[in-house]
Amino acid sequence: MQLFVGFLLLNTFLLYNSLCGGVAVMSIDLGSEWMKIAIVKPGVPMEIVLNKESKRKTEVGVSLRNDEREFGSAAVGKGVRFPKLVYLYLQDLLGKKLNHPLVKLFQKRFPYYDLKEDPETGTVTFVHDADKSINYTPEELVAMILNHSRSLAEEYAQQPIDTCVITIPAYFTQAERKAVLYAAKLAGLKVSQLMDDNTAAALNYGVFRRNDINASTTYIMFYDMGAFSTKASIIAYQVVKVNGIQDPQLSVKGMGFDRTLGGLEMELRLRDLLVKLFNENKKTSKDVTENPRAMAKLLKEARRLKKVLSANVDHFAQIEGLIDEEDFRVKVTREQFEETCSDLWDRVAQPMRDALKSADLTMDSISQILLVGGGTRVPKVQEILLKESGKTDLGKSINADEAAALGASYQAAAVSNAFKVKTFHVKSGAVYPIEVDFDRYTTEEDGSTSVKHVKRTLFQRNNPYPQRKVITFNRFYNNFNFSVNYGALKYLHEEDQSMFEDLNISHVELSGVAEAHEKYANNKDTEAKGIKAHFRMDESGILNLESVESVHEGNKTVEENVTEEADEDSTLQKIKDGISNFFGGGSDSANDTKPEDNADGSEKTETKSEGEEKKADKNSDDKKEAPKLDETPESSTKNVTKKLVKKSVKVKHSEPIGFFVTRFDHAVPASDHEKESLDKLKALADRDAFKLAREVALNKLESWIYDKRDRLFQTEYEEAMTEEESKVITAAINEASDWLDELEGEPAAEIYDEKRDALKKIARPWLARVKQRQDVVPLLQDMEGLFNYSLHFLSAVKMLPEDTQIYTPVEIETLTDLLNSTISWKNETMKEEEKLKPYDDPVLKPEDLRSKMIDLNREIQYLINKAKTAKPKTSEGKKKNETTTEADTTTVNGTTIEEPTTADEEKAADGTESPASEEESQEESPPTADTPDETQSRAEDSQQSTTEETITNENDKQEL
């Protein structure tokens, strides 16, 4: 039902042009443990992509072992046997340094990984266990997964896709967002936008309920507990008017999160419980915690056990050969699970409280709480949320797994130029405040210099984006620097504050400030208005410095022709003007105000939303005073004179200022480092392509051998070969089979293809005989049907009376001869075929049958088309023209006078048009293969018809 409604809402249509025939976009809901992929293409609105196992979600993981790279469930399956070679839970390692709290937590949870710091970027990297000389950064591994996602989407959509929207947690910092974009760049993806996962789920919810959204604001909380973290977002739905058009809008009003509370932490607690239960009854002396493979098995079983306990009060955990061939089987209850995670339950409701506090709302303002993410299926979590919210129930009306992917796919179509969707405005909110810091140097009266550190807020918490902002630096006449940092983060919990190793985002150095001021220093009419830095937080939540300029404002004198009208006779108008001035109605300039700088010369921040410049231009046009319609022109005599007047106007002068940005949050990899990563990924991709082509060629060869070996013993195929052919073909198949068994190494796909082509060449005559005789059977049936149809058609044509016959004798004779010759050829060839042995090459071939049927059908079709275009004969009309009936004439005094006729009668008399009934005017259907009695009846009906057909083309078929 949702997809049907989505199809109605998502009115997608492709903008076709001469260069491309199809366009598709996709979304990737990139989680810590799972990813979901959705596509939008012409005729397919918001559909989840199925992976190779026909599942709607895929594990986020990649395994690299023995030059083999695998993804999804295949990779996770290998993680049990080779945990060091399978990379999982990569999302929270993006853009992190080795000493980051989340990296340390990752090492604690998975101690078997070897991590080190990348000397180029300073971020964490994996040392490959199979080859210590190879390192893989989290960005490179995520790029592999993103590229695999694109492969799945392209295979599902049956067309190339390179544009996408990727969902990320809303709490991602600037560095983490840039790391995701860098990974997508390595994967060759064009990211239209990074989108918060809760915002994407909220968009999916709103799209299917847009008719329920009105001018009054509705607040809904989206609570998402995933594998690695928990988030709560408060979304406001409202209809807004933009450029005179009313459309629904969602805006993020508040956000709360816990970066380390999720399903994985519960599974780790459950794994530790299984370790404890195993140690109580184990027979081996080894410590199971020291065995990475055994711990991986326990974690896999804990993951399965958590899902089962969400629906059952108890269940048996069992693992075969956990360690030292010792099996493990134990009963675990839901009560034990909840007791193991008792310290986690107090943290479940905290993101909800933080979101309400951030939005400055109470729970009474929230219409409902919608659950997203797999962790919300745990009964204890739902119990806590109900108790904390005081609601009677929790909203489960959206798909907890797929909502974000579907919402992001809608956004991908909305921002694409290839699709047209119904507008739904989306306003995300900045989770962290951002400020600009700089030093102001002041010279005191005693000549000393004092330094004042100044902070100016650029983006406050929950500020909507995308949005542009301008900050003005006053009284700076030389080059200076400033920093862009995160603002005060005291509202975060201590653990969340520790995630920020450095609050500094970037450092900006300006150049050319002095030169810009010197350009206008000698102009007394020009005043400096400061250095303006233009920032923009884009749709992905990434802050960019777009430009810096030095602004000066001056006065310019211009000459203007003014027309003056002097009233001579209108004394009444002079009295009106005098009364107006007496009661305070003076010049409009008296009410004008002049903008002034702040008294202390401090900096000012201007906010400009997207498209504000266009609105300003529109408003300026609207402010033009319209003529008053109620004024009546007075009778007066006016002296009109033109005069040249000098006028002073304000003029803005802007000079671009150079700037250099040094990033501290996420160092941009050097070109050599990026090329090295791309080469590494390309080598892996080429190896995968070689492996895939080899496997396909090998499968084709094996399938051919098995299939033809089986046909050797089938009666139909066995009789179709001579003894010599049987020996040769059998020997070739056996030789190829032995070659495969004894093959060493991994030859290229071309070797297998050459072997298969050689076998096909040997067996081609044998297989062709069987194939031709198999194909002849249905063709003979078709030919018999064509003969039957042709005979009936020819019989019907010959029975037509001479006055209604539309075919020439040559045409009838041509069809008769062709039909007889084809029947004779078929009968003679069939006799010759019956004399042959099964191993002889057939003389009755499918291509000959098809050719004969095409010729016969072409001749019949010509005659049928002629019947469709033939016009009725005018024999009755000619009789009316040759003789005048007595009914049409009247004799008066010996003089014959013709009576007037109607227009239709005149046309009928001329033979140009014969009025007929609706049934008579219809074209005669072509003859069909009916019985002779039916054919005779059709001929008799044709004789009685008042509308007769005539041949309009004098040339017969042979002349054509």
SULQUIFEN-V488780 format. One line per field, one symbol per residue. ss: DSSP state (H for helix, E for strand, L for the rest). phi: phi as a letter, one per 40 degrees, with the letter a starting at -180 (. if undefined). burial: b if it has 9 or more other ideal C-beta (glycine too) atoms within 8 Angstrom, else e. A space follows every 50 residues. Layout:
ss=???
phi=???
burial=???
//
This chain:
ss=LHHHHHHHHLLLLLLLLLLLLLLEEEEEEELLLEEEEEEEELLEEEEELL LLLLLLLEELEEEEELLEEEEHHHHHHHHHHLHHHEEELLHHHLLLELLL HHHHHHHHHLLLLLEEELLLLLEEEEELLLLLLLEEEHHHHHHHHHHHHH HHHHHHHLLLLLEEEEEELLLLLHHHHHHHHHHHHHLLLEEEEEEEHHHH HHHHHHHLLHHHLLLLLEEEEEEEELLLLEEEEEEEEEEEEELLEEEEEE EEEEEEEELLLLHHHHHHHHHHHHHHHHHHHLLLLLLHHHLHHHHHHHHH HHHHHHHHHLLLLEEEEEEEEEELLEEEEEEEEHHHHHHHLHHHHLLLLH HHHHHHHHHLLLHHHEEEEEEELHHHHLHHHHHHHHHHHLLLLLELLLLL LLHHHHHHHHHHHHHLLLLLLLLLEEEEELLLLEEEEEEEEEELLLLLEE EEEEEEEEELLLLEELEEEEEEELLLLLLLEEEEEELLLLLLLHHHHLLL LLLEEEEEEEELHHHHHHLLLLLLLEEEEEEEEEEEELLLLLEEEEEEEE EEEEEEEEEEEEEEEEELLLHHHHHHHHHHHHLLLLLHHHHLLLLLLLLL LLLEEEEEELLHHHHHHHHHHHLLLLLLLLLLLLLLLEEEEEEEEEEEEE EEEEEELEEEEEELLLLLLLHHHHHHHHHHHHHHHHHHHHHHHHHHHHHH HHHHHHHHHHHLLLHHHHHLLLHHHHHHHHHHHHHHHHHHHHLLLLLLHH HHHHHHHHHHHHHHHHHHHHHHHHHHHHHHHHHHHHHHHHHHHHHHHHLL LHHHLLLLHHHHHHHHHHHHHHHHHHHHHHHHHHHLLLLLLLLLLHHHHH HHHHHHHHHHHHHHHHHHHLELLLHHHHHHHHLLLHHHEEEELLEEEELL LLHHHHHHHHLLLLLLLHHHHLLLLLLLLLLHHHHHHHHHHHHHLLLLLE LLLLLLLLLL
phi=.cccccccccccacccaccbbabababbccccbbbbbbbbadgbcfbccc cccgccabccaabbafgbbbbgcccccccccbccbbbbfcdcbcgbcccc dccccccccbcccbbaccccbgccacccccaccbbbcdcccccccccccc cccccccgacbbbabbcbcccdcdcccccccccccccgccccacbccccc ccccccccbccccbcccbbbbbbbbccbabbbbbbbbacbbbfgbcacab bcbaababcbbaccccccccccccccccccbcbcccccccbdcccccccc ccccccccccbbcaaccabcgcafgccbaacbbcccccccbdcccccccc dccccccccfbbcccccabbcbgcccccdccccccccccgccabcbcbcc cbccccccccccccccccbbbccacbbcbccbcbbbbabbbbccccgcbb bbcbbbccbccgccacababbbbcfbbbcababbbcccbccccdcccccc cacccabbbcbgcccccccbcccccbbcbhcbbbbaccccgbcbccabab bbbbbbcbcbcbcbbbcbbccccccccccccccgccccccccbbcbcddc gccbbbbbccgccccccccccccccccccccbcccabbccbbacbcbbbc bcbbbcbcabbbcbcaccdccccccccccccccccccccccccccccccc cccccccccccdbcdcccccbccccccccccccccccccccccbgbcccc ccccccccccccccdcccdcccccccdccccccccccdcccccccccccc cccbcbbcdcccccccccccccccccccccccccccccccccccbdcccc ccccccccccccccccccccbccbccccccccbbccccbbbbfgbcbccc bcccccccccgcabcacccccccccccbcccdcccccccccccccccbcb cccccccccc
burial=eebebbeebbebebeeeeeeeebbbbbbbbbbbbbbbbbbbbebbbbbbe beeeeebbbbbbbbeeeebbbbbbbbebbbebbbbbbbbbbbbbbbbbeb ebbbbbbeebeebebbbbeeeebbbbbbeeeeeebbbbbbbbbbbbbbbb ebbbebbeeebebbbbbbbbbbbbbbbbbbbbbbebbebebbbbbbbbbb bbbbbbbbebeebeeeebbbbbbbbbbbbbbbbbbbbbbbeeeeeebbbb bbbbbbbbbbbbbbbbbbbbbbbbbebbeeeeeeeeebeebebbbbbbbb bbbebbbbbbeeeebebbbeebbeebbbebebbbebbbebbeebbebbbb bbbbbbbbbebebeebebbbbbbbbbbbebbbebbbebbebeebbeebeb bbbbbbbbbbbbbbbbeebebeebbbbbbbebbbbbbbeeeeeeeeeeee eeebebbbbebbbbbebbbbbbbbebeebbbbbbbbbebeeeeebbbebb eeebbbbbbbbbbbebbeebeeeeebebbbbbbbbbbbebbbbebeebbb bbbbebeeeeeeeeeebeebeebbeeeeeebeeeeeeeeeeeeeeeeeee eebebeebeeebeeeeeeeeeeeeeeeeeeeeeeebeeeeeeeeeeeeee eebebbbebeeebbbbeebeeebbeebbebbeebbebbebbebbebbbeb bbebbeebbeebeeeebbebbeeebbebbbebbeebbebbeeeeeeeebe bbbebbebbbebbeebeebbebbebbeebbebbebbbbbbbbbbbbbeeb eeebebbeebbbebbbebbeebbebbeebbebbeebeebeebebbbebbb ebbebbbebbebbbebbeebebebeebbebeeeeeeeebeeeeeeeeeee eeeeebbbbebeebeeeeebeeeeeebeeeeeeebbebbeebeebebbbb beeeeebeee
//
